[in-house]
Amino acid sequence: MALSYKARRRWALVILLIALPLYILTASWAVTLLERPSILVELLIYVILGIVWALPFRAVFRGIGQADPDANRDP
């Protein structure tokens, strides 16, 4: 079952305001467990983790910046 436009907007807000900061904290904590690798390795890890977090949420974020397709177009 596909989410409605309003549901996708709400979930996107929850993901960006709650889940993303938690993911950032977890990723930085995980990198510090490696006893601070070289700057290039650390940068590569952060780039990979930055891409990986968004992959499961592509469907939620798709079309969020567009106008509501379910809204009445009549003035």
PDB file with one MODEL, atoms N, CA, C and O in Angstrom:
MODEL        1
ATOM      1  N   MET A   1       0.839  -1.173   0.000  1.00  0.00           N
ATOM      2  CA  MET A   1       0.000   0.000   0.000  1.00  0.00           C
ATOM      3  C   MET A   1       0.885   1.239   0.000  1.00  0.00           C
ATOM      4  O   MET A   1       1.782   1.375   0.832  1.00  0.00           O
ATOM      5  N   ALA A   2       0.626   2.129  -0.933  1.00  0.00           N
ATOM      6  CA  ALA A   2       1.421   3.346  -1.058  1.00  0.00           C
ATOM      7  C   ALA A   2       0.946   4.389  -0.048  1.00  0.00           C
ATOM      8  O   ALA A   2      -0.240   4.483   0.266  1.00  0.00           O
ATOM      9  N   LEU A   3       1.902   5.163   0.447  1.00  0.00           N
ATOM     10  CA  LEU A   3       1.577   6.223   1.396  1.00  0.00           C
ATOM     11  C   LEU A   3       0.991   7.425   0.657  1.00  0.00           C
ATOM     12  O   LEU A   3       1.368   7.708  -0.480  1.00  0.00           O
ATOM     13  N   SER A   4       0.086   8.113   1.301  1.00  0.00           N
ATOM     14  CA  SER A   4      -0.449   9.327   0.705  1.00  0.00           C
ATOM     15  C   SER A   4       0.608  10.418   0.766  1.00  0.00           C
ATOM     16  O   SER A   4       1.619  10.278   1.454  1.00  0.00           O
ATOM     17  N   TYR A   5       0.370  11.498   0.047  1.00  0.00           N
ATOM     18  CA  TYR A   5       1.309  12.613   0.009  1.00  0.00           C
ATOM     19  C   TYR A   5       1.516  13.199   1.404  1.00  0.00           C
ATOM     20  O   TYR A   5       2.650  13.468   1.799  1.00  0.00           O
ATOM     21  N   LYS A   6       0.440  13.397   2.146  1.00  0.00           N
ATOM     22  CA  LYS A   6       0.553  13.970   3.492  1.00  0.00           C
ATOM     23  C   LYS A   6       1.290  13.032   4.431  1.00  0.00           C
ATOM     24  O   LYS A   6       2.075  13.483   5.265  1.00  0.00           O
ATOM     25  N   ALA A   7       1.051  11.738   4.310  1.00  0.00           N
ATOM     26  CA  ALA A   7       1.745  10.770   5.151  1.00  0.00           C
ATOM     27  C   ALA A   7       3.237  10.761   4.831  1.00  0.00           C
ATOM     28  O   ALA A   7       4.064  10.693   5.740  1.00  0.00           O
ATOM     29  N   ARG A   8       3.585  10.829   3.547  1.00  0.00           N
ATOM     30  CA  ARG A   8       4.998  10.880   3.168  1.00  0.00           C
ATOM     31  C   ARG A   8       5.660  12.138   3.695  1.00  0.00           C
ATOM     32  O   ARG A   8       6.814  12.087   4.123  1.00  0.00           O
ATOM     33  N   ARG A   9       4.957  13.276   3.677  1.00  0.00           N
ATOM     34  CA  ARG A   9       5.530  14.522   4.215  1.00  0.00           C
ATOM     35  C   ARG A   9       5.767  14.402   5.714  1.00  0.00           C
ATOM     36  O   ARG A   9       6.797  14.850   6.218  1.00  0.00           O
ATOM     37  N   ARG A  10       4.827  13.805   6.425  1.00  0.00           N
ATOM     38  CA  ARG A  10       4.994  13.645   7.872  1.00  0.00           C
ATOM     39  C   ARG A  10       6.149  12.703   8.186  1.00  0.00           C
ATOM     40  O   ARG A  10       6.959  12.986   9.069  1.00  0.00           O
ATOM     41  N   TRP A  11       6.230  11.592   7.473  1.00  0.00           N
ATOM     42  CA  TRP A  11       7.316  10.654   7.708  1.00  0.00           C
ATOM     43  C   TRP A  11       8.665  11.272   7.349  1.00  0.00           C
ATOM     44  O   TRP A  11       9.658  11.027   8.034  1.00  0.00           O
ATOM     45  N   ALA A  12       8.709  12.059   6.295  1.00  0.00           N
ATOM     46  CA  ALA A  12       9.956  12.731   5.930  1.00  0.00           C
ATOM     47  C   ALA A  12      10.394  13.677   7.038  1.00  0.00           C
ATOM     48  O   ALA A  12      11.583  13.767   7.342  1.00  0.00           O
ATOM     49  N   LEU A  13       9.452  14.378   7.639  1.00  0.00           N
ATOM     50  CA  LEU A  13       9.771  15.280   8.744  1.00  0.00           C
ATOM     51  C   LEU A  13      10.300  14.511   9.952  1.00  0.00           C
ATOM     52  O   LEU A  13      11.270  14.932  10.582  1.00  0.00           O
ATOM     53  N   VAL A  14       9.669  13.396  10.272  1.00  0.00           N
ATOM     54  CA  VAL A  14      10.126  12.566  11.397  1.00  0.00           C
ATOM     55  C   VAL A  14      11.527  12.020  11.117  1.00  0.00           C
ATOM     56  O   VAL A  14      12.382  12.002  12.003  1.00  0.00           O
ATOM     57  N   ILE A  15      11.751  11.583   9.893  1.00  0.00           N
ATOM     58  CA  ILE A  15      13.058  11.040   9.535  1.00  0.00           C
ATOM     59  C   ILE A  15      14.135  12.110   9.645  1.00  0.00           C
ATOM     60  O   ILE A  15      15.211  11.854  10.185  1.00  0.00           O
ATOM     61  N   LEU A  16      13.854  13.307   9.138  1.00  0.00           N
ATOM     62  CA  LEU A  16      14.862  14.363   9.150  1.00  0.00           C
ATOM     63  C   LEU A  16      15.107  14.950  10.534  1.00  0.00           C
ATOM     64  O   LEU A  16      16.234  15.334  10.847  1.00  0.00           O
ATOM     65  N   LEU A  17      14.083  15.026  11.359  1.00  0.00           N
ATOM     66  CA  LEU A  17      14.240  15.667  12.672  1.00  0.00           C
ATOM     67  C   LEU A  17      14.640  14.709  13.786  1.00  0.00           C
ATOM     68  O   LEU A  17      15.251  15.133  14.767  1.00  0.00           O
ATOM     69  N   ILE A  18      14.313  13.437  13.657  1.00  0.00           N
ATOM     70  CA  ILE A  18      14.604  12.491  14.738  1.00  0.00           C
ATOM     71  C   ILE A  18      15.603  11.424  14.294  1.00  0.00           C
ATOM     72  O   ILE A  18      16.635  11.233  14.938  1.00  0.00           O
ATOM     73  N   ALA A  19      15.304  10.738  13.211  1.00  0.00           N
ATOM     74  CA  ALA A  19      16.133   9.604  12.809  1.00  0.00           C
ATOM     75  C   ALA A  19      17.500  10.034  12.285  1.00  0.00           C
ATOM     76  O   ALA A  19      18.498   9.381  12.589  1.00  0.00           O
ATOM     77  N   LEU A  20      17.574  11.103  11.515  1.00  0.00           N
ATOM     78  CA  LEU A  20      18.857  11.520  10.953  1.00  0.00           C
ATOM     79  C   LEU A  20      19.847  11.967  12.028  1.00  0.00           C
ATOM     80  O   LEU A  20      21.003  11.549  11.980  1.00  0.00           O
ATOM     81  N   PRO A  21      19.447  12.801  13.001  1.00  0.00           N
ATOM     82  CA  PRO A  21      20.420  13.130  14.067  1.00  0.00           C
ATOM     83  C   PRO A  21      20.878  11.899  14.855  1.00  0.00           C
ATOM     84  O   PRO A  21      22.048  11.811  15.228  1.00  0.00           O
ATOM     85  N   LEU A  22      19.989  10.962  15.109  1.00  0.00           N
ATOM     86  CA  LEU A  22      20.392   9.734  15.790  1.00  0.00           C
ATOM     87  C   LEU A  22      21.370   8.927  14.941  1.00  0.00           C
ATOM     88  O   LEU A  22      22.324   8.351  15.463  1.00  0.00           O
ATOM     89  N   TYR A  23      21.132   8.888  13.645  1.00  0.00           N
ATOM     90  CA  TYR A  23      22.034   8.180  12.741  1.00  0.00           C
ATOM     91  C   TYR A  23      23.409   8.854  12.705  1.00  0.00           C
ATOM     92  O   TYR A  23      24.435   8.173  12.688  1.00  0.00           O
ATOM     93  N   ILE A  24      23.429  10.182  12.694  1.00  0.00           N
ATOM     94  CA  ILE A  24      24.698  10.916  12.684  1.00  0.00           C
ATOM     95  C   ILE A  24      25.489  10.632  13.952  1.00  0.00           C
ATOM     96  O   ILE A  24      26.695  10.390  13.897  1.00  0.00           O
ATOM     97  N   LEU A  25      24.809  10.662  15.098  1.00  0.00           N
ATOM     98  CA  LEU A  25      25.488  10.369  16.354  1.00  0.00           C
ATOM     99  C   LEU A  25      26.028   8.935  16.379  1.00  0.00           C
ATOM    100  O   LEU A  25      27.141   8.690  16.843  1.00  0.00           O
ATOM    101  N   THR A  26      25.238   8.009  15.885  1.00  0.00           N
ATOM    102  CA  THR A  26      25.663   6.609  15.849  1.00  0.00           C
ATOM    103  C   THR A  26      26.846   6.421  14.899  1.00  0.00           C
ATOM    104  O   THR A  26      27.785   5.692  15.216  1.00  0.00           O
ATOM    105  N   ALA A  27      26.803   7.071  13.742  1.00  0.00           N
ATOM    106  CA  ALA A  27      27.899   6.943  12.785  1.00  0.00           C
ATOM    107  C   ALA A  27      29.186   7.545  13.334  1.00  0.00           C
ATOM    108  O   ALA A  27      30.255   6.954  13.179  1.00  0.00           O
ATOM    109  N   SER A  28      29.103   8.698  13.967  1.00  0.00           N
ATOM    110  CA  SER A  28      30.310   9.306  14.515  1.00  0.00           C
ATOM    111  C   SER A  28      30.854   8.479  15.676  1.00  0.00           C
ATOM    112  O   SER A  28      32.069   8.370  15.844  1.00  0.00           O
ATOM    113  N   TRP A  29      29.975   7.904  16.468  1.00  0.00           N
ATOM    114  CA  TRP A  29      30.408   7.029  17.559  1.00  0.00           C
ATOM    115  C   TRP A  29      31.107   5.784  17.009  1.00  0.00           C
ATOM    116  O   TRP A  29      32.121   5.344  17.552  1.00  0.00           O
ATOM    117  N   ALA A  30      30.562   5.224  15.934  1.00  0.00           N
ATOM    118  CA  ALA A  30      31.148   4.028  15.342  1.00  0.00           C
ATOM    119  C   ALA A  30      32.528   4.322  14.760  1.00  0.00           C
ATOM    120  O   ALA A  30      33.426   3.485  14.845  1.00  0.00           O
ATOM    121  N   VAL A  31      32.702   5.495  14.173  1.00  0.00           N
ATOM    122  CA  VAL A  31      34.006   5.847  13.610  1.00  0.00           C
ATOM    123  C   VAL A  31      35.022   6.065  14.721  1.00  0.00           C
ATOM    124  O   VAL A  31      36.195   5.734  14.552  1.00  0.00           O
ATOM    125  N   THR A  32      34.598   6.613  15.847  1.00  0.00           N
ATOM    126  CA  THR A  32      35.541   6.818  16.952  1.00  0.00           C
ATOM    127  C   THR A  32      35.978   5.497  17.579  1.00  0.00           C
ATOM    128  O   THR A  32      37.028   5.437  18.220  1.00  0.00           O
ATOM    129  N   LEU A  33      35.197   4.450  17.406  1.00  0.00           N
ATOM    130  CA  LEU A  33      35.617   3.140  17.898  1.00  0.00           C
ATOM    131  C   LEU A  33      36.823   2.608  17.135  1.00  0.00           C
ATOM    132  O   LEU A  33      37.538   1.736  17.629  1.00  0.00           O
ATOM    133  N   LEU A  34      37.050   3.124  15.946  1.00  0.00           N
ATOM    134  CA  LEU A  34      38.188   2.694  15.123  1.00  0.00           C
ATOM    135  C   LEU A  34      39.474   3.418  15.520  1.00  0.00           C
ATOM    136  O   LEU A  34      40.467   3.342  14.797  1.00  0.00           O
ATOM    137  N   GLU A  35      39.472   4.107  16.639  1.00  0.00           N
ATOM    138  CA  GLU A  35      40.621   4.843  17.141  1.00  0.00           C
ATOM    139  C   GLU A  35      41.127   5.880  16.147  1.00  0.00           C
ATOM    140  O   GLU A  35      42.323   5.953  15.861  1.00  0.00           O
ATOM    141  N   ARG A  36      40.223   6.661  15.637  1.00  0.00           N
ATOM    142  CA  ARG A  36      40.494   7.799  14.760  1.00  0.00           C
ATOM    143  C   ARG A  36      41.409   7.429  13.587  1.00  0.00           C
ATOM    144  O   ARG A  36      42.623   7.623  13.656  1.00  0.00           O
ATOM    145  N   PRO A  37      40.818   6.896  12.513  1.00  0.00           N
ATOM    146  CA  PRO A  37      41.629   6.549  11.331  1.00  0.00           C
ATOM    147  C   PRO A  37      42.134   7.825  10.644  1.00  0.00           C
ATOM    148  O   PRO A  37      41.810   8.932  11.073  1.00  0.00           O
ATOM    149  N   SER A  38      42.911   7.668   9.597  1.00  0.00           N
ATOM    150  CA  SER A  38      43.423   8.828   8.872  1.00  0.00           C
ATOM    151  C   SER A  38      42.250   9.633   8.317  1.00  0.00           C
ATOM    152  O   SER A  38      41.145   9.111   8.169  1.00  0.00           O
ATOM    153  N   ILE A  39      42.493  10.883   8.018  1.00  0.00           N
ATOM    154  CA  ILE A  39      41.430  11.794   7.609  1.00  0.00           C
ATOM    155  C   ILE A  39      40.752  11.342   6.321  1.00  0.00           C
ATOM    156  O   ILE A  39      39.541  11.510   6.176  1.00  0.00           O
ATOM    157  N   LEU A  40      41.500  10.776   5.390  1.00  0.00           N
ATOM    158  CA  LEU A  40      40.892  10.308   4.136  1.00  0.00           C
ATOM    159  C   LEU A  40      40.013   9.082   4.360  1.00  0.00           C
ATOM    160  O   LEU A  40      38.944   8.969   3.761  1.00  0.00           O
ATOM    161  N   VAL A  41      40.445   8.182   5.200  1.00  0.00           N
ATOM    162  CA  VAL A  41      39.631   6.999   5.512  1.00  0.00           C
ATOM    163  C   VAL A  41      38.367   7.433   6.247  1.00  0.00           C
ATOM    164  O   VAL A  41      37.275   6.939   5.965  1.00  0.00           O
ATOM    165  N   GLU A  42      38.522   8.357   7.188  1.00  0.00           N
ATOM    166  CA  GLU A  42      37.360   8.852   7.929  1.00  0.00           C
ATOM    167  C   GLU A  42      36.378   9.557   6.999  1.00  0.00           C
ATOM    168  O   GLU A  42      35.166   9.374   7.117  1.00  0.00           O
ATOM    169  N   LEU A  43      36.897  10.361   6.078  1.00  0.00           N
ATOM    170  CA  LEU A  43      36.037  11.045   5.110  1.00  0.00           C
ATOM    171  C   LEU A  43      35.299  10.038   4.236  1.00  0.00           C
ATOM    172  O   LEU A  43      34.107  10.196   3.976  1.00  0.00           O
ATOM    173  N   LEU A  44      36.000   9.010   3.785  1.00  0.00           N
ATOM    174  CA  LEU A  44      35.375   7.975   2.963  1.00  0.00           C
ATOM    175  C   LEU A  44      34.268   7.252   3.728  1.00  0.00           C
ATOM    176  O   LEU A  44      33.207   6.973   3.168  1.00  0.00           O
ATOM    177  N   ILE A  45      34.507   6.951   4.990  1.00  0.00           N
ATOM    178  CA  ILE A  45      33.488   6.296   5.818  1.00  0.00           C
ATOM    179  C   ILE A  45      32.251   7.175   5.945  1.00  0.00           C
ATOM    180  O   ILE A  45      31.127   6.694   5.804  1.00  0.00           O
ATOM    181  N   TYR A  46      32.455   8.464   6.211  1.00  0.00           N
ATOM    182  CA  TYR A  46      31.320   9.369   6.361  1.00  0.00           C
ATOM    183  C   TYR A  46      30.549   9.558   5.053  1.00  0.00           C
ATOM    184  O   TYR A  46      29.323   9.671   5.067  1.00  0.00           O
ATOM    185  N   VAL A  47      31.253   9.593   3.936  1.00  0.00           N
ATOM    186  CA  VAL A  47      30.571   9.716   2.635  1.00  0.00           C
ATOM    187  C   VAL A  47      29.727   8.479   2.365  1.00  0.00           C
ATOM    188  O   VAL A  47      28.577   8.589   1.939  1.00  0.00           O
ATOM    189  N   ILE A  48      30.289   7.314   2.607  1.00  0.00           N
ATOM    190  CA  ILE A  48      29.542   6.068   2.381  1.00  0.00           C
ATOM    191  C   ILE A  48      28.335   6.001   3.312  1.00  0.00           C
ATOM    192  O   ILE A  48      27.235   5.670   2.869  1.00  0.00           O
ATOM    193  N   LEU A  49      28.523   6.311   4.591  1.00  0.00           N
ATOM    194  CA  LEU A  49      27.396   6.283   5.523  1.00  0.00           C
ATOM    195  C   LEU A  49      26.355   7.351   5.191  1.00  0.00           C
ATOM    196  O   LEU A  49      25.165   7.156   5.437  1.00  0.00           O
ATOM    197  N   GLY A  50      26.798   8.470   4.638  1.00  0.00           N
ATOM    198  CA  GLY A  50      25.866   9.521   4.235  1.00  0.00           C
ATOM    199  C   GLY A  50      24.975   9.107   3.077  1.00  0.00           C
ATOM    200  O   GLY A  50      23.831   9.550   2.979  1.00  0.00           O
ATOM    201  N   ILE A  51      25.488   8.276   2.218  1.00  0.00           N
ATOM    202  CA  ILE A  51      24.681   7.781   1.096  1.00  0.00           C
ATOM    203  C   ILE A  51      23.790   6.632   1.543  1.00  0.00           C
ATOM    204  O   ILE A  51      22.633   6.536   1.135  1.00  0.00           O
ATOM    205  N   VAL A  52      24.338   5.762   2.383  1.00  0.00           N
ATOM    206  CA  VAL A  52      23.613   4.559   2.805  1.00  0.00           C
ATOM    207  C   VAL A  52      22.349   4.887   3.594  1.00  0.00           C
ATOM    208  O   VAL A  52      21.355   4.172   3.462  1.00  0.00           O
ATOM    209  N   TRP A  53      22.349   5.941   4.407  1.00  0.00           N
ATOM    210  CA  TRP A  53      21.174   6.226   5.228  1.00  0.00           C
ATOM    211  C   TRP A  53      19.966   6.600   4.372  1.00  0.00           C
ATOM    212  O   TRP A  53      18.828   6.334   4.759  1.00  0.00           O
ATOM    213  N   ALA A  54      20.200   7.209   3.224  1.00  0.00           N
ATOM    214  CA  ALA A  54      19.093   7.705   2.412  1.00  0.00           C
ATOM    215  C   ALA A  54      18.467   6.635   1.516  1.00  0.00           C
ATOM    216  O   ALA A  54      17.324   6.795   1.088  1.00  0.00           O
ATOM    217  N   LEU A  55      19.171   5.572   1.230  1.00  0.00           N
ATOM    218  CA  LEU A  55      18.655   4.570   0.294  1.00  0.00           C
ATOM    219  C   LEU A  55      17.319   3.953   0.717  1.00  0.00           C
ATOM    220  O   LEU A  55      16.437   3.818  -0.131  1.00  0.00           O
ATOM    221  N   PRO A  56      17.126   3.576   1.974  1.00  0.00           N
ATOM    222  CA  PRO A  56      15.828   2.985   2.326  1.00  0.00           C
ATOM    223  C   PRO A  56      14.672   3.992   2.313  1.00  0.00           C
ATOM    224  O   PRO A  56      13.507   3.597   2.280  1.00  0.00           O
ATOM    225  N   PHE A  57      14.989   5.281   2.338  1.00  0.00           N
ATOM    226  CA  PHE A  57      13.937   6.301   2.444  1.00  0.00           C
ATOM    227  C   PHE A  57      13.659   7.015   1.129  1.00  0.00           C
ATOM    228  O   PHE A  57      12.973   8.037   1.126  1.00  0.00           O
ATOM    229  N   ARG A  58      14.165   6.513   0.025  1.00  0.00           N
ATOM    230  CA  ARG A  58      13.944   7.164  -1.273  1.00  0.00           C
ATOM    231  C   ARG A  58      12.463   7.323  -1.576  1.00  0.00           C
ATOM    232  O   ARG A  58      12.039   8.375  -2.054  1.00  0.00           O
ATOM    233  N   ALA A  59      11.681   6.306  -1.310  1.00  0.00           N
ATOM    234  CA  ALA A  59      10.248   6.360  -1.630  1.00  0.00           C
ATOM    235  C   ALA A  59       9.530   7.408  -0.789  1.00  0.00           C
ATOM    236  O   ALA A  59       8.570   8.025  -1.252  1.00  0.00           O
ATOM    237  N   VAL A  60       9.985   7.611   0.432  1.00  0.00           N
ATOM    238  CA  VAL A  60       9.351   8.600   1.307  1.00  0.00           C
ATOM    239  C   VAL A  60       9.655  10.005   0.816  1.00  0.00           C
ATOM    240  O   VAL A  60       8.770  10.860   0.805  1.00  0.00           O
ATOM    241  N   PHE A  61      10.896  10.257   0.409  1.00  0.00           N
ATOM    242  CA  PHE A  61      11.305  11.606   0.018  1.00  0.00           C
ATOM    243  C   PHE A  61      10.960  11.966  -1.418  1.00  0.00           C
ATOM    244  O   PHE A  61      11.010  13.140  -1.783  1.00  0.00           O
ATOM    245  N   ARG A  62      10.617  10.995  -2.229  1.00  0.00           N
ATOM    246  CA  ARG A  62      10.339  11.265  -3.636  1.00  0.00           C
ATOM    247  C   ARG A  62       9.080  12.117  -3.791  1.00  0.00           C
ATOM    248  O   ARG A  62       7.995  11.716  -3.371  1.00  0.00           O
ATOM    249  N   GLY A  63       9.231  13.291  -4.395  1.00  0.00           N
ATOM    250  CA  GLY A  63       8.107  14.160  -4.690  1.00  0.00           C
ATOM    251  C   GLY A  63       7.632  15.032  -3.549  1.00  0.00           C
ATOM    252  O   GLY A  63       6.589  15.676  -3.668  1.00  0.00           O
ATOM    253  N   ILE A  64       8.359  15.073  -2.448  1.00  0.00           N
ATOM    254  CA  ILE A  64       7.928  15.851  -1.288  1.00  0.00           C
ATOM    255  C   ILE A  64       7.979  17.345  -1.579  1.00  0.00           C
ATOM    256  O   ILE A  64       7.151  18.096  -1.063  1.00  0.00           O
ATOM    257  N   GLY A  65       8.928  17.793  -2.391  1.00  0.00           N
ATOM    258  CA  GLY A  65       9.054  19.216  -2.713  1.00  0.00           C
ATOM    259  C   GLY A  65       8.045  19.695  -3.740  1.00  0.00           C
ATOM    260  O   GLY A  65       7.962  20.894  -4.007  1.00  0.00           O
ATOM    261  N   GLN A  66       7.291  18.802  -4.312  1.00  0.00           N
ATOM    262  CA  GLN A  66       6.292  19.148  -5.322  1.00  0.00           C
ATOM    263  C   GLN A  66       4.976  19.558  -4.662  1.00  0.00           C
ATOM    264  O   GLN A  66       4.776  19.348  -3.465  1.00  0.00           O
ATOM    265  N   ALA A  67       4.103  20.132  -5.442  1.00  0.00           N
ATOM    266  CA  ALA A  67       2.762  20.457  -4.952  1.00  0.00           C
ATOM    267  C   ALA A  67       1.991  19.166  -4.693  1.00  0.00           C
ATOM    268  O   ALA A  67       2.281  18.126  -5.285  1.00  0.00           O
ATOM    269  N   ASP A  68       1.014  19.247  -3.807  1.00  0.00           N
ATOM    270  CA  ASP A  68       0.220  18.072  -3.448  1.00  0.00           C
ATOM    271  C   ASP A  68      -0.572  17.598  -4.669  1.00  0.00           C
ATOM    272  O   ASP A  68      -1.421  18.337  -5.166  1.00  0.00           O
ATOM    273  N   PRO A  69      -0.316  16.393  -5.158  1.00  0.00           N
ATOM    274  CA  PRO A  69      -1.035  15.907  -6.332  1.00  0.00           C
ATOM    275  C   PRO A  69      -2.491  15.554  -6.014  1.00  0.00           C
ATOM    276  O   PRO A  69      -3.307  15.444  -6.929  1.00  0.00           O
ATOM    277  N   ASP A  70      -2.827  15.377  -4.739  1.00  0.00           N
ATOM    278  CA  ASP A  70      -4.194  15.035  -4.361  1.00  0.00           C
ATOM    279  C   ASP A  70      -5.063  16.257  -4.115  1.00  0.00           C
ATOM    280  O   ASP A  70      -6.277  16.120  -3.965  1.00  0.00           O
ATOM    281  N   ALA A  71      -4.481  17.436  -4.068  1.00  0.00           N
ATOM    282  CA  ALA A  71      -5.236  18.650  -3.784  1.00  0.00           C
ATOM    283  C   ALA A  71      -6.106  19.024  -4.994  1.00  0.00           C
ATOM    284  O   ALA A  71      -5.769  18.732  -6.141  1.00  0.00           O
ATOM    285  N   ASN A  72      -7.210  19.667  -4.700  1.00  0.00           N
ATOM    286  CA  ASN A  72      -8.087  20.147  -5.789  1.00  0.00           C
ATOM    287  C   ASN A  72      -7.371  21.230  -6.567  1.00  0.00           C
ATOM    288  O   ASN A  72      -6.727  22.106  -5.990  1.00  0.00           O
ATOM    289  N   ARG A  73      -7.487  21.164  -7.867  1.00  0.00           N
ATOM    290  CA  ARG A  73      -6.856  22.161  -8.728  1.00  0.00           C
ATOM    291  C   ARG A  73      -7.820  23.307  -9.038  1.00  0.00           C
ATOM    292  O   ARG A  73      -7.435  24.286  -9.676  1.00  0.00           O
ATOM    293  N   ASP A  74      -9.069  23.186  -8.588  1.00  0.00           N
ATOM    294  CA  ASP A  74     -10.051  24.236  -8.853  1.00  0.00           C
ATOM    295  C   ASP A  74      -9.816  25.423  -7.946  1.00  0.00           C
ATOM    296  O   ASP A  74      -9.615  25.242  -6.745  1.00  0.00           O
ATOM    297  N   PRO A  75      -9.835  26.661  -8.493  1.00  0.00           N
ATOM    298  CA  PRO A  75      -9.647  27.842  -7.631  1.00  0.00           C
ATOM    299  C   PRO A  75     -10.832  28.149  -6.772  1.00  0.00           C
ATOM    300  O   PRO A  75     -10.806  29.111  -6.004  1.00  0.00           O
TER     301      PRO A  75
ENDMDL
END
